[in-house]
Structures are given as C-alpha cells and as structure tokens.
C-alpha cells in the first residue's frame, strides 16, 4: 500500500510531477530563464546591501572629487578664449562654471590634475568591486516591470556605462593619448556630464538604502570576523543577498582588504608622477618618456620635436620671433632676445595625463615686456601664441591677460642654467605659472597680443 500524505492523497508518480518550464516557456510563465537571471545562480555569501554600501560610500566621495577636479582641469584650459583653447564647442549651459584660470599658486594645476588622475586610478579596484557586488541586479527578471523600473534600469545602464567609459578613456589618455576616435577632451567632457547625471539620479534613490545598510552592521565587527564565521546578510528587498549561499571562502574583511591592497598598490605606482621625490621612481604607470635623460634638460616631456614635424631649418639661426599688436610688429632673433633683460622663474610643468616635473629654473624675457615692445606698456591684453610645429595637437594657444601680466610668465630661452634642448622647445618656449603643460607652447615663432586666434 502506497504511503499517503496527511490529507490521505497518494503522492503523484514522477511522471505526474510538475517541473520548472525551461527557457522561453519559463519566460511565458513569468519565471526567469535558466542562468544569471535566477537568484540562486548567485551564491556568494558576501554580497549584500552592507558591503555594496561600503563600496558605494567610497565611490560617492571619490567620484565627487574626480568630477570637481575634472571641471577644474577644463577651466584651466581657458576655453572662453575661443576655438584654439576650446576643444568642446557647443557646450552651452555645461560651461556655466567656467572662470578665468589664476596663476597663483603656481602649483595649482599640478595639484588638481595630479589628484584627478591619481584618484581615478586608485578607485579602479573599488569600482570593479562595486560592480561585482551589484551584478545580480543587472540580470534581474523581468527586465522591465513598470515605467519607474524602466527609468531605474536606464539610469543604471548610463551609470555603469558612463563609469566604465570615463575610467577607460582616462586611463588610455594617461598611457597612450589620442588612440580613440575624436578628441579626448570632447569625449571625456561630455561623457562626464552623462555619467554624473546618472550618478545623481542613482544616489538620490540609493542614499537612504545605503545609510540603513551601513547602520545595520558595525565596520569594527566585520573587520574582526574571519571567513569561518562569515554569514550571509539577512534577505531584503535589494535582491543582493544570495538565497542559497555557498560556504564562505573569504570574509568581508578579506574582501575589503583585497580591494584596499589593490588601491594601495595603484597609489604607489601612480602618485609619484605628480608628487615627485623618491616616489617618482616607483611611478610605473607614469606615461611615455619615463626616462628623460640627465643634465639641466633631464626632465619629462609630452612630445618630442620629431613627433610634431620640427625640422632643423625651422629652428636654425634663421629662426625669428615675430611680436605683433594691431599694425605694430617687431621681429627678433634669438641673439637679440638674449640681449634683452633676462628674468628667472621657478615653475613646474604639469600635464593633463597627471604627470608633472619638479620646479625647474627658467630664464628668459617676460611676456609683459615683449608686449611693451609693441606699445602695450600698461595692462597688456592676452596673447595668441603660435609654434613652428607642423603636426600634433596644441600648435597654438591663447593666454589670458592675467597670465601675460604675471612677472613669472616668460618666453623662456634657458632652463636650469642651460640652453633649452630641442625637445624642450629650443629656440624659445612659453612658461606660465599654473598653466597646463600643453599650453606652455614650445618652438614659439609668433606672439600676437590682443588676439585669440
């Protein structure tokens, strides 16, 4: 006699038992298809709102700093001076914050851009850990449940896609520069606004959840809990907690330590390129031209003379500097420039890739005194600077009036007591305090005061 259940009904034979409908049949029944769309596919006991919120809090602070320093980097290019400096035309309201970039302190751009690039690299392990912690949400089923859910999914796609785009393009620019279609500045600028829009929408909904999750557990307790005593978080509405977790192979302390160690390593191999000193030797992720040679000209450059088409005859004894304002023009040889009063300035070179040099001792003629030679003896205006380079970007630039008037702003002829090397801009180059390196134009041939192009 067959065993019966408490209700007296015999159990169904195997052929009468209902099985989970596979594939598209499951989808028609409202059940997720096999694979990552099913909650039981994700089995890590570490996933949960608390760990996700810890990574989220770090990114909230870090990305805010990245965004602000990125905006400052764009402002430092003085895009309001026109097309020469403005590589992101049509920015409209997105340029609401722009202001004349100051020349004090002289290390300002070195600091803001160093923080921007170094922090961006250091946050990579945190970003990847955050994406790992929320990956089940990317496969939630059904994909769209309502209009509100659709908007949430869209913001999530823009958030994840924007984060990956900004981090990847930034890292590629640091190492290789201009290897992707279009201008890095345009892509990175507009990509940042798309990302930050999605970021603001996302955190406006997630901050209350994050605060509750962070309060649910004490960091001190988690840091004391080994793997063998690590348990899943209680199931909740976030859908991050595994319904059928595997035995833990790592504690949350271990996960946080691994991410922290990764960030620390990246800090060590990146920060030296902007901090300088002994750490510079450890800056393994510094961009190209890591070995600048020795001697007075033995400091880093971002482009060589040959890479931008400089020919020997362009910088030979026949080279001349033309200084203009309206209908007045002065033409000077290098020897005549050397006969003028020479001034000195101790300034670094800092580039958008995040690297910078220490202070170098520059000497040359003040831009303000060159302006006086064409009649601008008081309150000289800005100047349009042109180079003899034939290829590459930034063959010309526009400088603001405050940059021209700063007594440390020079048409430099020598550095560290020696004549400029060809790769450092011989016969003459611009050096301006707190100026992005690419706007300290090398191989200068013409200065037009009162013009922006």
C-alpha atoms as one frame of an Amber mdcrd trajectory, in Angstrom:
protein
   0.000   0.000   0.000   1.322   3.437  -1.003   2.099   5.922   1.657  -0.303
   8.813   1.741   0.112  12.444   2.790  -1.741  13.821   5.832  -4.705  14.596
   3.614  -4.993  10.961   2.578  -3.987  11.553  -1.056  -1.285   9.331  -2.500
   1.759  11.128  -3.845   1.990  11.698  -7.550   4.254   9.466  -9.539   7.325
  11.145 -11.018   5.720  11.429 -14.425   2.888  13.468 -12.912   5.147  15.893
 -11.028   5.334  19.431 -12.414   8.797  20.536 -13.456  10.048  24.094 -13.945
   9.345  25.117 -17.526  12.590  25.606 -19.443  13.745  28.616 -21.484  11.122
  30.662 -23.288   8.350  28.583 -21.714   9.573  29.742 -18.291   9.530  33.319
 -19.516   5.870  32.952 -20.536   5.059  31.671 -17.061   6.749  34.733 -15.502
   9.694  32.694 -14.271  13.267  33.688 -15.193  15.059  31.521 -17.755  17.975
  29.400 -16.539  21.227  31.215 -15.861  22.130  34.535 -14.248  18.540  35.806
 -14.304  17.733  33.372 -11.451  18.554  34.448  -7.934  20.007  31.066  -6.993
  22.639  31.452  -9.736  24.457  33.958  -7.499  25.830  32.196  -4.436  28.461
  34.398  -2.838  27.684  34.816   0.875  29.474  38.170   0.866  27.050  40.001
  -1.381  24.538  42.150   0.392  23.492  45.758   0.967  26.137  46.391   3.646
  29.211  45.511   1.529  27.726  47.233  -1.517  27.092  50.335   0.565  30.677
  50.438   1.832  31.986  50.430  -1.730  29.262  52.890  -2.706  30.225  55.343
   0.029  33.874  55.308  -1.069  32.829  55.917  -4.665  30.393  58.648  -3.644
  33.220  60.659  -2.084  35.837  59.721  -4.677  33.716  60.376  -7.756  32.629
  63.752  -6.378  36.291  64.751  -6.050  37.016  63.370  -9.530  34.183  65.371
 -11.064  35.179  68.638  -9.389  38.865  68.289 -10.296  37.863  67.325 -13.840
  35.829  70.514 -14.185  38.779  72.494 -12.845  41.047  70.838 -15.398  38.756
  72.006 -18.183  38.601  75.526 -16.733  42.420  75.636 -16.667  42.432  75.490
 -20.460  40.657  78.868 -20.524  38.152  77.673 -23.150  36.425  81.062 -23.148
  39.291  82.443 -25.213  37.981  80.777 -28.346  38.330  77.806 -30.624  42.083
  77.499 -30.105  41.621  76.582 -26.462  38.046  75.285 -26.583  38.114  71.673
 -27.752  34.475  71.100 -26.734  32.412  73.519 -28.866  28.696  73.840 -28.249
  28.933  73.103 -24.531  26.243  75.727 -23.814  24.944  75.553 -20.272  27.559
  72.963 -19.356  30.114  75.764 -19.238  28.230  77.714 -16.563  31.033  77.355
 -14.015  33.963  78.498 -16.163  36.138  81.290 -14.795  39.486  82.920 -15.622
  42.131  80.455 -14.503  44.500  82.035 -11.954  48.292  81.977 -11.945  48.529
  81.650  -8.151  49.524  79.376  -6.607  51.961  78.300  -9.305  51.432  74.612
  -8.424  47.616  74.783  -8.693  47.206  72.791 -11.911  49.882  70.342 -10.830
  47.871  69.642  -7.677  44.330  69.486  -9.111  45.271  67.347 -12.108  47.549
  65.131 -10.036  44.655  64.441  -7.659  42.294  63.835 -10.586  44.446  61.257
 -12.353  45.861  59.539  -9.268  42.460  59.207  -7.604  40.924  57.931 -10.839
  43.497  55.137 -10.998  43.240  54.329  -7.288  39.452  53.967  -7.481  39.566
  51.299 -10.209  39.571  48.323  -7.748  36.718  49.928  -5.789  34.690  50.430
  -8.961  35.223  46.820 -10.038  34.309  45.568  -6.549  31.144  47.669  -6.565
  30.152  46.277  -9.964  30.796  42.740  -8.689  28.638  43.352  -5.638  25.613
  44.534  -7.655  25.924  42.324 -10.727  22.827  40.245  -9.820  20.756  43.430
 -10.213  21.903  43.761 -13.812  20.208  40.429 -14.574  17.024  40.928 -12.568
  13.877  39.415 -14.121  11.700  40.561 -15.747  13.930  43.207 -17.335  11.177
  45.823 -17.235   8.338  45.683 -14.705   6.985  49.227 -14.914   7.774  52.690
 -16.187   9.540  53.511 -12.929  11.555  50.321 -13.152  12.434  51.107 -16.781
  13.759  54.546 -15.774  15.741  52.965 -12.957  17.257  50.438 -15.381  18.102
  53.210 -17.839  19.853  55.221 -15.135  21.739  52.073 -14.119  22.885  51.439
 -17.697  24.020  55.054 -18.051  25.709  54.888 -14.644  27.654  51.672 -15.309
  28.375  52.532 -18.933  29.371  56.090 -18.072  31.657  54.964 -15.257  33.417
  52.428 -17.468  33.700  54.942 -20.319  35.193  57.685 -18.133  37.635  55.408
 -16.367  38.745  53.617 -19.549  39.191  56.769 -21.664  41.012  58.460 -18.794
  43.417  55.552 -18.342  44.027  55.304 -22.084  44.794  59.012 -22.285  47.266
  58.746 -19.407  49.154  55.956 -21.127  48.702  56.369 -24.870  46.754  59.558
 -25.696  44.589  60.002 -28.776  44.232  56.333 -29.686  40.447  56.507 -29.960
  38.306  58.414 -32.496  37.730  62.093 -31.843  39.151  64.372 -29.220  39.796
  63.006 -25.752  38.727  66.327 -24.246  35.363  66.348 -26.021  34.628  62.699
 -25.297  35.731  62.877 -21.671  33.921  66.179 -21.018  30.520  65.128 -22.366
  30.921  61.599 -21.052  31.474  63.057 -17.588  28.215  65.003 -17.722  26.234
  61.957 -18.881  27.789  59.886 -16.119  27.318  62.460 -13.381  23.654  62.932
 -14.371  23.034  59.202 -13.984  25.109  59.216 -10.798  22.992  61.946  -9.195
  19.751  60.144 -10.122  21.111  56.881  -8.781  22.305  58.190  -5.424  19.109
  60.200  -4.890  17.265  56.877  -4.730  20.010  54.835  -3.089  21.313  57.086
  -0.294  18.517  56.160   2.181  19.102  52.473   1.440  22.847  52.937   1.817
  22.503  54.726   5.160  20.254  51.979   6.551  22.636  49.285   5.314  25.699
  50.951   6.818  23.915  51.279  10.163  22.901  47.627  10.132  26.455  46.411
  10.802  29.479  47.839  12.531  32.646  48.087  10.498  34.680  47.163  13.573
  32.762  43.912  13.978  33.132  42.987  10.309  36.874  43.588  10.449  37.098
  41.122  13.341  35.062  38.376  11.672  37.106  35.606   9.979  35.898  33.613
   6.983  34.713  30.627   9.020  32.294  32.845  10.948  31.136  34.897   7.992
  27.408  34.613   7.326  25.126  35.999   4.666  23.254  39.169   5.397  19.527
  38.823   6.057  17.466  38.723   2.875  15.849  42.035   1.996  14.260  43.886
  -0.884  17.551  44.796  -2.578  17.892  41.361  -4.160  21.633  41.298  -3.499
  21.653  38.568  -0.845  22.070  35.041  -2.228  19.057  32.846  -1.367  21.245
  29.720  -1.378  24.771  30.900  -0.499  27.873  28.782  -0.850  30.171  28.263
   2.161  32.362  31.357   2.551  35.926  31.168   1.251  36.686  34.749   2.237
  35.415  37.123   4.881  34.135  40.610   4.235  37.273  41.750   5.990  39.268
  39.859   3.374  37.255  41.367   0.512  37.746  44.882   1.816  41.429  44.187
   2.423  41.936  42.840  -1.088  40.298  45.893  -2.672  42.220  48.210  -0.357
  45.511  46.498  -1.156  44.822  46.843  -4.879  44.142  50.552  -4.489  47.260
  50.995  -2.356  49.453  49.330  -4.976  47.991  51.562  -7.680  48.591  54.596
  -5.486  52.264  53.682  -5.071  52.844  53.109  -8.798  50.932  56.240  -9.845
  51.247  59.053  -7.299  54.964  59.600  -7.785  54.438  61.036 -11.267  52.836
  64.135  -9.742  54.257  64.141  -6.201  57.867  63.739  -7.283  60.768  62.940
  -4.981  61.676  59.287  -4.267  58.168  58.154  -5.271  58.828  59.205  -8.870
  60.984  56.105  -9.344  58.033  53.951  -8.275  55.628  55.550 -10.774  55.473
  52.513 -13.044  52.163  53.692 -14.520  53.583  57.089 -15.487  53.028  57.796
 -19.192  55.524  57.537 -22.013  59.012  59.071 -21.937  59.684  57.877 -18.406
  63.452  58.244 -18.956  64.073  61.934 -19.759  67.839  61.651 -19.564  70.122
  63.660 -17.312  71.544  67.141 -17.101  69.781  70.520 -16.998  67.225  69.396
 -19.599  66.711  65.990 -17.950  63.033  66.258 -17.104  59.943  64.817 -18.722
  58.294  65.976 -21.940  54.990  65.064 -23.556  56.072  65.372 -27.189  59.403
  65.369 -29.000  60.410  67.733 -31.777  60.448  64.929 -34.334  56.952  63.745
 -33.363  55.423  67.094 -34.369  57.391  67.684 -37.545  60.047  70.124 -36.349
  62.791  70.358 -38.987  66.341  71.579 -38.467  65.773  74.643 -40.660  62.716
  75.614 -38.595  64.892  76.253 -35.550  68.188  77.183 -37.207  69.984  80.539
 -36.926  67.416  81.908 -39.383  64.632  81.433 -36.825  62.905  84.677 -35.859
  60.260  85.641 -33.300  57.549  87.992 -34.546  55.780  90.127 -31.926  52.646
  91.912 -33.103  49.822  94.152 -31.921  47.467  95.730 -34.446  49.728  97.354
 -37.056  52.893  97.292 -34.959  55.377  94.497 -35.425  58.801  93.658 -34.022
  60.975  90.826 -35.364  63.714  89.470 -33.100  66.453  86.879 -33.497  67.389
  84.618 -30.623  70.527  86.634 -30.069  68.500  89.828 -29.797  66.199  88.159
 -27.292  69.202  87.127 -25.245  70.377  90.753 -25.233  67.139  91.846 -23.553
  66.840  91.837 -19.772  66.558  88.243 -18.589  64.255  87.215 -15.747  64.008
  83.946 -13.816  61.065  81.884 -12.594  60.951  78.595 -10.690  57.990  76.666
 -12.115  56.935  73.061 -12.778  55.498  71.531 -15.937  52.200  69.722 -15.307
  50.186  67.843 -17.936  46.655  66.529 -18.292  47.996  62.947 -18.113  48.712
  63.596 -14.430  52.492  63.739 -14.545  54.459  66.785 -13.529  58.040  67.806
 -13.019  59.557  69.419 -10.000  60.230  73.148 -10.142  62.643  73.998 -12.959
  64.662  77.220 -13.084  63.581  79.028 -16.236  65.051  82.234 -17.600  64.005
  84.459 -20.469  62.047  87.566 -21.376  58.816  88.466 -19.608  55.724  88.343
 -21.798  54.690  91.733 -20.409  57.961  93.276 -21.600  57.509  91.809 -25.074
  54.025  93.370 -25.078  55.604  96.736 -24.194  57.775  96.498 -27.320  54.622
  96.804 -29.470  53.147  99.673 -27.486  51.348  97.821 -24.673  53.214  99.285
 -21.717  50.357  99.162 -19.205  47.755  96.456 -18.675  48.742  94.267 -21.645
  45.947  92.065 -23.033  46.060  88.354 -23.704  48.253  86.902 -26.408  47.897
  84.356 -29.183  50.958  82.095 -29.311  51.992  80.189 -32.445  54.570  77.446
 -32.852  56.525  76.208 -35.862  55.348  72.632 -35.190  53.549  71.048 -38.145
  51.813  68.052 -36.614  50.089  67.007 -33.419  47.764  68.993 -31.219  48.246
  72.340 -29.485  50.466  74.034 -32.061  48.989  77.316 -30.851  47.296  78.607
 -27.744  45.686  81.720 -26.293  46.742  83.124 -22.922  44.666  85.451 -20.748
  45.698  88.946 -19.749  46.311  87.837 -16.144  48.745  85.237 -17.464  50.599
  87.769 -19.602  50.872  90.225 -16.705  52.272  87.760 -14.201  56.001  88.558
 -13.820  56.782  84.821 -13.819  55.297  84.380 -17.298  58.230  84.114 -19.666
  59.282  83.448 -23.182  61.909  81.049 -21.834  65.291  80.714 -23.563  67.160
  78.696 -20.942  66.352  76.184 -18.237  68.400  75.218 -15.184  71.265  77.370
 -16.433  71.482  75.704 -19.862  70.138  76.427 -23.324  66.784  74.738 -23.976
  67.146  71.370 -25.674  65.320  70.907 -28.959  62.735  68.630 -27.314  62.136
  71.226 -24.600  61.320  73.931 -27.136  64.529  75.496 -28.475  64.853  78.291
 -29.573  62.100  79.634 -27.266  59.051  78.412 -25.392  56.270  79.720 -23.164
  56.276  79.083 -19.427  53.348  80.361 -17.340  52.557  79.539 -13.685  49.669
  77.088 -13.050  49.251  76.562 -16.802  48.515  73.122 -18.326  51.684  71.822
 -19.932  50.266  71.716 -23.460  49.605  75.462 -23.254  53.233  76.185 -22.415
  53.865  76.219 -26.144  57.255  75.108 -27.456  59.170  76.260 -30.583  57.383
  79.635 -30.495  57.580  81.750 -33.638  54.849  84.383 -33.250  53.167  86.333
 -30.432  50.081  88.368 -31.344  48.887  90.487 -28.430  45.187  91.290 -28.204
  44.213  88.295 -30.369  42.810  84.860 -29.504  43.336  83.206 -32.878
